[in-house]
Amino acid sequence: MTLIKKSFSALALSMAISVSAHAADVLKIGIAGPQTGTVSQYGDMQFQGTKAAIELINKAGGVNGMMLEAIEYDDACDPKQAVAVANKVVNDGVQYVVGHLCSSSTQPASDVYEEEGVLAITCSTNPSITERGHQMIFRTIGLDSDQGPTAAKHIIENVKPQRVAIIHDKQQYGEGIAMSVHDELKKAGVDVVMTEGITVGDKDFSSVITKMKKEGVDFVYYGGYHPELGLILRQSKQNGLNAKFMGPEAVGNKEISKIAGEASNGLLVTLPARYDLLAKNKDIVALMDSKKQDSTGPFVWTSVAAVQVMADVISRVGADDPTKVADAIRGATIDTAMGPLTWDDKGDLIGFEFGIYSWNADGTGTQM
């Protein structure tokens, strides 16, 4: 009986050592974003980009002998679900996260990560996310406070509209970017004749279109995501509103052309650069092509860069303490698929620039 007990104890110890060794050979990277819901197309970019970066890093030998493992979480771009996801990340023992994507999800989730010592790198653009003094949140994209002035400058210098409408979806991201543009236009003396919010999920925008026609609007800036703007574009064309439209990176999606058709032609969009066209990224593009995935989306590359940043710093300081990794990112310059990226003390990128694109009805954008 004693011999059996000793043998069982030895076996248990051996199994525990084996499990521990396996755990040490794997570094979990959480991906938190919308896999379901109306903006899941952007989540597709985020998840595919993250997993492509992880696959190539693993093929090259991993990080300090560790293979990276993607752990996926769906927040549906919903703040309450994002908090539940963040708590699950913590309970799962995941210490590094690429996400979240929607600003309204990133803000509450980052509170959890800050308290629990989880490092998150996001592609959310609302400035308030990094204005709270958190030390565990970083971005791989610029701010609405950069994107708004970029859009406004183009409107003022190139479009030169007579009567402008600012429309937004009343959410943190959409309203934030819209009001950034609004404020810049007002400072320049542009005549903003109406500012109005719409409701996410609505299908009929005839009342706001009628109001814009009555006000003689010749230019519309929209803050929000593509599903609603696609319908506004289509219905505006059907109702004879002859106005130029512009929106932020969250409307620069092939789906908007599927919704709006020819009405999406000529839409102005602020977007990051086309990183898929860089020779340095040919391996990632080839990998995604082999999986029949679209490598052109902006959130593909913000996610690829996020993984590369984590891998670069962890290779130097180790993975055991995410706080040390965060400290090493802050103020550093790290080469990524997006080029060299540098962060300030708040976790924001220094010198990030958005480009102006003219959207085509075939679902592509042409940089201006």
Summary of the structure (lengths in Angstrom):
residues: 368
radius of gyration: 22.7
end to end distance: 81.1
largest distance: 92.7
contacts: 1336
relative contact order: 0.13
helix: 50%
strand: 19%
